[in-house]
Amino acid sequence: MVGQIPLIIFTDLLKRIFGRGPNVKLAGNLTFWISFCFFGQPIAALAYFFAWQHKFGVGSRPQWPAMGTAGVY
């Protein structure tokens, strides 16, 4: 949602440069979908992965036994 603020500014800039009309709406839609597909979904997938990794810890650093308990698991 925070990423939409620069998109709004960019779309308003397009409106000022090219005027109003269907092409500006098309440019705004293209800007949204390109940024959503290349940035939004991958960042959401990475955030989910790291949250899952933090919660369950599978695949993280090995848990070594404390000092003095070598061989006792």
N, C-alpha and C positions, 0 to 999 in steps of 0.2 A: 504494500500500500504506500509506503514511503517512496518507492521508486516511481509512483505515478506523478509525483510533483514535477520532476524534470520532464516527464512526457507532456504534461500540460503546458509547461513553459515552451517546450519545443514546438508543440502544435500551435500555440498562440503566435510564435515566431513565424511559422509557415503561413498562418492567416495574414500576418502583416506584410509578408513578402509577396505572396501570390494572390492576395485578396480572398474574398469568400466565394464559395461555390462547391460543387461536387468533388473537384479534384483535391481540395483541402481536406474534405472529409475522408476521401480515399487515402490521402497521405497520413492522416491521423490514425486511421484503422490499420494501415500497413505498419506504421511505427509501433503501435501497440502490439500487434501480433508477432512482429519480428522480435521485439524486445522480450515478449512473454515466452516465446518458444526457445530463444537462445539464452536468456538470462533467468527468467522467472522459474520455469520448471526445473532446470538443473540445480539452481540454488535451493529450491524447496527439497529436491531429492537429496542433495548433500546435507542439508540441515536435518532431515529425517534420519539419514544414515548416522550422522555424528551423535544425534540424540539417542538413537537406539544403541549405538556403540557405548555411549556413556552409561546408559541404564543397565545393559546386560554384560558389557565388558568382554564379550566373546571376541577372540582374536586380538585382544590387547596384550600388553606385556605379560610375560609369565609371572605367576605369583610364587616367589621363592620362599622356602621356609625360613622362619626367623633364626637368628644366630643361636646356636646351642641345640637346635632341634634337627640337626642334619639326619636325614634318613627316616624321620618320623613324619608321616603325612596324616 
